[in-house]
């Protein structure tokens, strides 16, 4: 039986988007993560710095991502984030939770036609 919706599901959604982006694209800096999510969602999802960087620091603290300083193609210092093995496992968990959540919402929306 799926687990009930928790108050941190929206935060979990951002985690899922970040983990998926890093799984698909490899190491990226924060702006590139935000831009990717925005582009892939056809500008529907916009992740602001005030949400993204605290999320990155939090999930790095959980061991799901790692970071290292590098130099960009424009010769700027950037922090690159990469998915860890624990992050890959967590991505699978978050994906399953998302699937369960969307199925539950769909059932409610389709109730009584």
Secondary structure, DSSP 8 states (H G I E B T S, - for coil): ------TTHHHHHHHHHHHHHHHHH-SEEHHHHHHHHHHHTTTS----HHHHHHHHHHHHHTTSEEEEEEE-TTS-EEEEEEE-HHHHHHHHHHHHHHHHHHHHHHHHHHTT-
